[in-house]
Amino acid sequence: MGVVAGHAAGLGAWMVKSGGEPAMVDGLRTLLSDAMSLFLRPGISANISYILLPFGEEEDVPASSRAAELIARRLVGVHPKRIGVDGLPGSGKSTLARALAEQMKLEWVCLDHGLLSSAPIDLDRTGVVYEHHRLFRTQDLDAFDALIYLDEPLEIVQERIMSRMRGAAMLDFFDFEQMQAVGRKAFAVAGGMAWRVPDTHVFVKIRPPGGFQDLSRLKAELNDVGLADTESLPKEALLFLATSGQAKRGSLAYLKGQQLLEDIRYIGRQRKRS
């Protein structure tokens, strides 16, 4: 925040020294102050600082390596062709997925921005550990032989993201509680027994003989509570319906839209007045 605030202070000083009309200077100062209140929220400020002055991130590699070793032991005899890893941004997915891929001599694939929509993607490759925070809510889980879900407490995830700064703006723009609720539901609705890796918030499911059947189980659950029109909705919309009562989908469905719109409109009104 110090880097960005320094630029803002410099701009304010320039406005005073430029000898502009008092009313114009006051108006610009008010607009700048209001804009700073929007764009210098903690997460946004940290993200901007990371962009301006990037630095190396600390990862808890030893803990992830221990968890990966325990998971690999659990999967002995399964010989998985594909493993799916999911969890909130900042939960440690990438570190764990890399460690597990190395432990099991598999390829690690971070799907990155490939899952910004709710459309199914090609998961035909074998010998792969796939990971993404939208993996379980958008894809057919029967493509995987094992599912790994990182269910870190929300406050720990938020602290970790703020500490690394990279991607911290997400905390101001997206509803992490809703993201967590949908992610948990996507994992819970998959068939099979969940095994918790000792001393972690990591959970594992191995595909049962009849398959995970996550989509059919989800539709049956919604039908049981009187929501019968589920055939036309994609999986993520059904998960939203089950957790919030609204059928929404896509990354933008998690935006803290109302408050952001109010802030932007307020700044727009201030600009007209100035």
Backbone hydrogen bonds in HBPLUS format (Angstrom, degrees):
<---DONOR---> <-ACCEPTOR-->    atom                        ^
c    i                          cat <-CA-CA->   ^        H-A-AA   ^      H-
h    n   atom  resd res      DA  || num        DHA   H-A  angle D-A-AA Bond
n    s   type  num  typ     dist DA aas  dist angle  dist       angle   num
A0005-ALA N   A0001-MET O   2.85 MM   4  5.87 166.1  1.87 156.0 160.9     1
A0006-GLY N   A0002-GLY O   2.96 MM   4  5.93 145.2  2.08 137.5 146.3     2
A0007-HIS N   A0003-VAL O   3.29 MM   4  6.66 150.0  2.39 142.5 149.0     3
A0008-ALA N   A0004-VAL O   3.06 MM   4  6.39 156.5  2.11 149.7 156.5     4
A0009-ALA N   A0005-ALA O   2.87 MM   4  6.12 158.2  1.92 150.6 156.1     5
A0010-GLY N   A0006-GLY O   3.01 MM   4  6.20 154.9  2.07 144.0 150.9     6
A0011-LEU N   A0007-HIS O   2.98 MM   4  6.27 151.0  2.07 145.7 153.2     7
A0012-GLY N   A0008-ALA O   2.95 MM   4  6.27 156.3  2.01 149.7 156.1     8
A0013-ALA N   A0009-ALA O   2.96 MM   4  6.22 157.1  2.02 149.4 155.2     9
A0014-TRP N   A0010-GLY O   2.96 MM   4  6.17 153.0  2.03 144.2 151.9    10
A0015-MET N   A0011-LEU O   3.04 MM   4  6.32 150.3  2.13 147.1 154.2    11
A0016-VAL N   A0012-GLY O   3.29 MM   4  6.62 152.5  2.37 145.0 151.2    12
A0017-LYS N   A0013-ALA O   3.03 MM   4  6.28 165.1  2.05 155.2 158.9    13
A0018-SER N   A0014-TRP O   2.93 MM   4  5.89 136.0  2.13 144.7 155.4    14
A0025-VAL N   A0021-GLU O   2.87 MM   4  6.12 166.3  1.89 163.2 167.5    15
A0026-ASP N   A0022-PRO O   2.81 MM   4  5.97 162.9  1.83 151.9 156.9    16
A0027-GLY N   A0023-ALA O   2.89 MM   4  6.03 153.0  1.97 140.8 148.7    17
A0028-LEU N   A0024-MET O   2.85 MM   4  6.07 163.5  1.87 153.8 157.7    18
A0029-ARG N   A0025-VAL O   2.83 MM   4  5.97 154.9  1.89 146.7 154.6    19
A0030-THR N   A0026-ASP O   2.90 MM   4  6.10 154.4  1.97 145.4 151.9    20
A0031-LEU N   A0027-GLY O   2.92 MM   4  6.16 162.5  1.95 149.1 154.1    21
A0032-LEU N   A0028-LEU O   2.79 MM   4  5.96 160.9  1.83 148.6 154.2    22
A0033-SER N   A0029-ARG O   2.89 MM   4  6.07 156.4  1.95 143.9 150.6    23
A0034-ASP N   A0030-THR O   2.92 MM   4  6.18 160.0  1.96 151.7 156.6    24
A0035-ALA N   A0031-LEU O   2.85 MM   4  6.06 159.2  1.89 150.8 157.1    25
A0036-MET N   A0032-LEU O   2.84 MM   4  6.00 156.1  1.89 148.5 155.3    26
A0037-SER N   A0033-SER O   3.06 MM   4  6.32 145.6  2.19 140.5 149.3    27
A0038-LEU N   A0034-ASP O   3.27 MM   4  6.63 136.5  2.47 138.2 148.8    28
A0038-LEU N   A0035-ALA O   3.06 MM   3  5.18 130.5  2.31  97.4 110.6    29
A0039-PHE N   A0035-ALA O   2.84 MM   4  6.09 174.4  1.84 166.5 165.2    30
A0040-LEU N   A0036-MET O   2.76 MM   4  5.17 138.0  1.93 139.0 144.7    31
A0045-SER N   A0041-ARG O   2.79 MM   4  5.79 171.7  1.80 172.2 174.8    32
A0046-ALA N   A0042-PRO O   2.99 MM   4  6.12 161.6  2.02 147.0 152.0    33
A0047-ASN N   A0043-GLY O   2.97 MM   4  6.15 157.0  2.02 147.5 154.0    34
A0048-ILE N   A0044-ILE O   2.93 MM   4  6.18 159.2  1.97 153.3 158.4    35
A0049-SER N   A0045-SER O   2.96 MM   4  6.18 160.5  2.00 149.8 155.4    36
A0050-TYR N   A0046-ALA O   2.99 MM   4  6.23 149.5  2.08 144.5 152.5    37
A0051-ILE N   A0047-ASN O   3.02 MM   4  6.33 152.2  2.10 145.4 152.7    38
A0052-LEU N   A0048-ILE O   2.93 MM   4  6.21 158.3  1.97 153.7 159.4    39
A0053-LEU N   A0049-SER O   2.77 MM   4  5.81 157.8  1.82 147.5 154.5    40
A0064-SER N   A0060-ASP O   3.16 MM   4  6.40 162.6  2.19 151.8 157.1    41
A0065-SER N   A0061-VAL O   2.81 MM   4  5.96 154.6  1.87 156.2 163.8    42
A0066-ARG N   A0062-PRO O   2.98 MM   4  6.24 154.4  2.04 147.7 153.9    43
A0067-ALA N   A0063-ALA O   3.00 MM   4  6.27 163.0  2.03 149.5 154.0    44
A0068-ALA N   A0064-SER O   2.82 MM   4  5.98 157.7  1.87 147.1 153.9    45
A0069-GLU N   A0065-SER O   2.93 MM   4  6.11 151.5  2.01 143.6 150.8    46
A0070-LEU N   A0066-ARG O   3.08 MM   4  6.38 156.9  2.14 149.2 154.6    47
A0071-ILE N   A0067-ALA O   2.94 MM   4  6.19 155.9  2.00 150.3 157.4    48
A0072-ALA N   A0068-ALA O   2.88 MM   4  6.04 161.2  1.91 148.5 153.9    49
A0073-ARG N   A0069-GLU O   3.09 MM   4  6.33 152.2  2.17 142.6 149.5    50
A0074-ARG N   A0070-LEU O   3.05 MM   4  6.29 152.1  2.13 140.7 148.5    51
A0074-ARG N   A0071-ILE O   3.00 MM   3  4.93 111.5  2.48  92.8 109.7    52
A0075-LEU N   A0071-ILE O   2.97 MM   4  6.27 137.4  2.15 146.7 158.7    53
A0075-LEU N   A0072-ALA O   3.20 MM   3  5.10 128.2  2.48  91.1 104.4    54
A0076-VAL N   A0073-ARG O   3.20 MM   3  5.29 165.5  2.22 106.3 109.8    55
A0078-VAL N   A0075-LEU O   2.92 MM   3  5.26 158.9  1.97 127.0 132.9    56
A0127-GLY N   A0081-LYS O   2.58 MM  46  4.75 130.8  1.82 125.7 142.6    57
A0128-VAL N   A0081-LYS O   3.14 MM  47  6.59 149.9  2.23 153.1 153.6    58
A0145-ASP N   A0082-ARG O   2.92 MM  63  5.74 168.5  1.94 152.6 154.9    59
A0083-ILE N   A0128-VAL O   3.04 MM  45  6.49 153.1  2.12 153.2 160.4    60
A0130-TYR N   A0083-ILE O   2.81 MM  47  6.11 150.1  1.90 173.9 175.7    61
A0084-GLY N   A0146-ALA O   3.04 MM  62  6.45 165.5  2.06 160.2 162.9    62
A0148-ILE N   A0084-GLY O   2.78 MM  64  6.08 149.2  1.88 161.8 171.5    63
A0085-VAL N   A0130-TYR O   2.79 MM  45  6.09 145.0  1.91 150.6 162.3    64
A0132-HIS N   A0085-VAL O   3.18 MM  47  6.67 151.8  2.27 164.0 168.2    65
A0086-ASP N   A0148-ILE O   2.91 MM  62  6.34 156.6  1.96 163.0 170.8    66
A0150-LEU N   A0086-ASP O   2.92 MM  64  6.31 163.5  1.94 151.9 156.0    67
A0091-SER N   A0088-LEU O   3.04 MM   3  5.38 148.1  2.15 139.6 135.7    68
A0096-LEU N   A0092-GLY O   3.07 MM   4  6.20 165.8  2.09 154.3 158.4    69
A0097-ALA N   A0093-LYS O   2.72 MM   4  5.86 168.1  1.74 160.6 164.8    70
A0098-ARG N   A0094-SER O   2.93 MM   4  6.00 162.1  1.96 148.3 152.8    71
A0099-ALA N   A0095-THR O   3.11 MM   4  6.23 160.5  2.15 141.2 146.9    72
A0100-LEU N   A0096-LEU O   2.82 MM   4  6.02 158.6  1.86 155.4 161.4    73
A0101-ALA N   A0097-ALA O   2.91 MM   4  6.03 161.9  1.95 147.1 152.3    74
A0102-GLU N   A0098-ARG O   3.00 MM   4  6.20 157.5  2.05 148.1 154.0    75
A0103-GLN N   A0099-ALA O   2.92 MM   4  6.08 154.3  1.99 143.3 150.9    76
A0104-MET N   A0100-LEU O   2.87 MM   4  6.03 155.4  1.93 153.7 159.2    77
A0105-LYS N   A0101-ALA O   2.91 MM   4  5.65 105.3  2.48 135.2 149.9    78
A0106-LEU N   A0101-ALA O   2.78 MM   5  4.56 163.2  1.80 139.0 143.2    79
A0105-LYS N   A0102-GLU O   3.45 MM   3  5.09 159.9  2.50  93.9  99.6    80
A0107-GLU N   A0127-GLY O   2.84 MM  20  6.13 174.8  1.84 150.0 151.6    81
A0129-VAL N   A0107-GLU O   2.65 MM  22  5.99 156.0  1.70 168.4 172.7    82
A0109-VAL N   A0129-VAL O   2.88 MM  20  6.00 170.7  1.89 155.0 153.1    83
A0131-GLU N   A0109-VAL O   3.02 MM  22  6.43 142.2  2.17 161.2 160.7    84
A0111-LEU N   A0131-GLU O   3.16 MM  20  6.26 161.2  2.20 156.8 162.5    85
A0114-GLY N   A0111-LEU O   2.79 MM   3  5.37 161.9  1.82 144.1 147.3    86
A0135-LEU N   A0132-HIS O   3.37 MM   3  5.16 167.5  2.39 105.3 105.7    87
A0138-THR N   A0135-LEU O   3.42 MM   3  5.68 154.2  2.49 103.8 110.8    88
A0139-GLN N   A0135-LEU O   3.15 MM   4  5.99 146.6  2.27 154.2 160.8    89
A0143-ALA N   A0140-ASP O   3.12 MM   3  6.01 158.9  2.17 122.5 125.6    90
A0144-PHE N   A0141-LEU O   3.03 MM   3  5.67 167.4  2.05 117.8 121.8    91
A0207-ARG N   A0145-ASP O   2.97 MM  62  5.29 175.9  1.97 142.3 141.6    92
A0147-LEU N   A0205-LYS O   2.79 MM  58  5.11 161.3  1.82 152.0 158.6    93
A0205-LYS N   A0147-LEU O   2.91 MM  58  5.11 155.3  1.97 144.9 150.5    94
A0149-TYR N   A0203-PHE O   2.82 MM  54  5.19 161.7  1.85 150.4 156.6    95
A0203-PHE N   A0149-TYR O   2.88 MM  54  5.19 162.0  1.92 146.9 153.0    96
A0151-ASP N   A0201-HIS O   2.80 MM  50  5.29 161.1  1.83 170.0 163.6    97
A0156-ILE N   A0153-PRO O   3.10 MM   3  5.48 126.0  2.41 106.0 119.2    98
A0157-VAL N   A0153-PRO O   3.14 MM   4  6.49 161.2  2.18 156.1 161.6    99
A0158-GLN N   A0154-LEU O   2.95 MM   4  6.19 164.2  1.97 155.0 159.1   100
A0159-GLU N   A0155-GLU O   3.01 MM   4  6.13 158.4  2.06 140.6 146.6   101
A0160-ARG N   A0156-ILE O   2.93 MM   4  6.10 155.7  1.99 147.7 154.5   102
A0161-ILE N   A0157-VAL O   2.98 MM   4  6.23 158.8  2.02 152.0 157.3   103
A0162-MET N   A0158-GLN O   3.00 MM   4  6.18 162.7  2.03 150.1 154.8   104
A0163-SER N   A0159-GLU O   2.91 MM   4  6.03 148.0  2.01 142.0 151.2   105
A0164-ARG N   A0160-ARG O   3.02 MM   4  6.27 155.0  2.08 147.7 153.2   106
A0165-MET N   A0161-ILE O   2.88 MM   4  5.86 136.0  2.07 141.1 153.7   107
A0168-ALA N   A0165-MET O   2.98 MM   3  5.14 158.0  2.03 135.8 131.3   108
A0170-MET N   A0167-GLY O   3.11 MM   3  5.89 159.3  2.15 120.2 125.5   109
A0171-LEU N   A0168-ALA O   3.02 MM   3  5.74 148.7  2.12 119.2 125.7   110
A0172-ASP N   A0169-ALA O   3.00 MM   3  5.44 140.3  2.16 110.5 120.8   111
A0173-PHE N   A0169-ALA O   3.15 MM   4  6.42 144.2  2.28 148.8 159.5   112
A0174-PHE N   A0170-MET O   2.76 MM   4  5.44 161.9  1.80 154.2 155.8   113
A0256-LYS N   A0173-PHE O   2.74 MM  83  5.57 158.0  1.79 149.2 148.9   114
A0175-ASP N   A0254-TYR O   2.70 MM  79  5.39 162.7  1.73 160.1 165.2   115
A0179-MET N   A0175-ASP O   3.08 MM   4  6.39 158.5  2.13 147.7 154.5   116
A0180-GLN N   A0176-PHE O   2.86 MM   4  5.96 154.0  1.92 143.2 149.8   117
A0181-ALA N   A0177-GLU O   2.95 MM   4  6.16 156.4  2.01 143.8 150.3   118
A0182-VAL N   A0178-GLN O   3.03 MM   4  6.21 166.1  2.05 154.7 156.8   119
A0183-GLY N   A0179-MET O   3.02 MM   4  6.13 159.1  2.07 143.4 149.9   120
A0184-ARG N   A0180-GLN O   2.87 MM   4  6.01 165.4  1.89 155.0 158.5   121
A0185-LYS N   A0181-ALA O   3.08 MM   4  6.20 156.6  2.13 141.4 148.1   122
A0186-ALA N   A0182-VAL O   2.93 MM   4  6.13 156.0  1.99 148.1 154.6   123
A0187-PHE N   A0183-GLY O   3.17 MM   4  6.46 151.2  2.26 146.1 152.6   124
A0188-ALA N   A0184-ARG O   2.83 MM   4  6.01 163.3  1.86 152.3 157.8   125
A0189-VAL N   A0185-LYS O   2.94 MM   4  5.93 157.5  1.99 153.9 157.0   126
A0190-ALA N   A0187-PHE O   3.29 MM   3  5.61 150.3  2.39 105.4 113.6   127
A0191-GLY N   A0212-PHE O   2.87 MM  21  4.38 164.6  1.89 123.0 126.6   128
A0195-TRP N   A0204-VAL O   2.78 MM   9  5.09 162.8  1.81 148.0 153.9   129
A0204-VAL N   A0195-TRP O   2.77 MM   9  5.09 154.1  1.83 141.5 150.6   130
A0197-VAL N   A0202-VAL O   2.88 MM   5  5.55 163.4  1.90 155.9 161.5   131
A0200-THR N   A0197-VAL O   3.17 MM   3  5.71 129.8  2.44 151.1 145.6   132
A0211-GLY N   A0208-PRO O   2.85 MM   3  5.14 161.9  1.88 117.7 123.6   133
A0217-ARG N   A0213-GLN O   3.01 MM   4  6.07 158.2  2.06 153.9 160.7   134
A0218-LEU N   A0214-ASP O   2.96 MM   4  6.03 149.6  2.06 140.6 148.9   135
A0219-LYS N   A0215-LEU O   2.97 MM   4  6.20 163.4  2.00 151.3 155.2   136
A0220-ALA N   A0216-SER O   2.99 MM   4  6.11 157.2  2.04 142.7 149.2   137
A0221-GLU N   A0217-ARG O   3.01 MM   4  6.18 152.3  2.09 141.4 148.5   138
A0222-LEU N   A0218-LEU O   3.03 MM   4  6.33 156.6  2.08 149.8 155.6   139
A0223-ASN N   A0219-LYS O   2.85 MM   4  6.06 154.7  1.92 148.9 156.6   140
A0224-ASP N   A0220-ALA O   2.99 MM   4  6.17 144.8  2.11 142.1 151.0   141
A0225-VAL N   A0222-LEU O   3.16 MM   3  5.41 142.0  2.31 101.1 111.3   142
A0227-LEU N   A0222-LEU O   2.94 MM   5  5.23 156.5  2.00 148.6 142.2   143
A0226-GLY N   A0223-ASN O   3.04 MM   3  5.07 160.0  2.08 110.4 111.4   144
A0230-THR N   A0228-ALA O   2.98 MM   2  5.75 128.1  2.26 109.3  94.0   145
A0233-LEU N   A0230-THR O   3.34 MM   3  5.55 157.3  2.40 106.1 112.7   146
A0238-LEU N   A0234-PRO O   3.15 MM   4  6.48 150.3  2.24 151.1 160.0   147
A0238-LEU N   A0235-LYS O   3.05 MM   3  5.11 119.0  2.44  97.2 112.5   148
A0239-LEU N   A0235-LYS O   2.95 MM   4  6.30 151.4  2.03 152.6 161.1   149
A0240-PHE N   A0236-GLU O   2.92 MM   4  6.19 154.7  1.98 148.1 155.0   150
A0241-LEU N   A0237-ALA O   2.93 MM   4  6.12 153.5  2.00 140.2 148.0   151
A0242-ALA N   A0238-LEU O   2.91 MM   4  6.17 148.7  2.01 142.9 151.0   152
A0243-THR N   A0239-LEU O   3.03 MM   4  6.22 138.5  2.21 141.5 151.9   153
A0243-THR N   A0240-PHE O   3.18 MM   3  5.20 128.2  2.47  94.3 107.6   154
A0244-SER N   A0240-PHE O   2.73 MM   4  5.62 155.0  1.79 157.4 161.9   155
A0245-GLY N   A0241-LEU O   3.04 MM   4  4.32 137.6  2.23 108.6 117.2   156
A0253-ALA N   A0250-GLY O   3.04 MM   3  5.50 153.6  2.11 111.7 120.0   157
A0254-TYR N   A0251-SER O   3.20 MM   3  6.01 170.3  2.21 121.1 124.0   158
A0255-LEU N   A0252-LEU O   3.19 MM   3  5.32 168.7  2.20 109.4 112.2   159
A0260-LEU N   A0256-LYS O   3.31 MM   4  6.41 164.3  2.34 156.7 161.3   160
A0261-LEU N   A0257-GLY O   2.90 MM   4  6.02 162.9  1.93 158.3 163.0   161
A0262-GLU N   A0258-GLN O   3.03 MM   4  6.26 157.1  2.08 148.0 154.2   162
A0263-ASP N   A0259-GLN O   3.03 MM   4  6.27 155.8  2.09 146.9 153.0   163
A0264-ILE N   A0260-LEU O   2.95 MM   4  6.19 165.2  1.98 154.7 158.3   164
A0265-ARG N   A0261-LEU O   2.89 MM   4  6.03 162.2  1.93 150.7 155.9   165
A0266-TYR N   A0262-GLU O   2.97 MM   4  6.09 151.0  2.06 141.4 149.4   166
A0267-ILE N   A0263-ASP O   3.04 MM   4  6.35 159.5  2.08 150.2 154.8   167
A0268-GLY N   A0264-ILE O   2.96 MM   4  6.21 152.7  2.03 145.8 153.9   168
A0269-ARG N   A0265-ARG O   2.93 MM   4  6.25 150.8  2.02 147.8 154.9   169
A0270-GLN N   A0266-TYR O   2.99 MM   4  6.32 155.2  2.06 148.1 155.2   170
A0271-ARG N   A0267-ILE O   2.93 MM   4  6.19 148.4  2.03 146.6 155.1   171
A0272-LYS N   A0268-GLY O   3.18 MM   4  6.47 156.3  2.24 146.1 150.9   172
A0273-ARG N   A0269-ARG O   3.13 MM   4  6.42 154.9  2.19 147.2 153.7   173
A0274-SER N   A0270-GLN O   3.04 MM   4  6.27 144.1  2.18 143.2 152.6   174
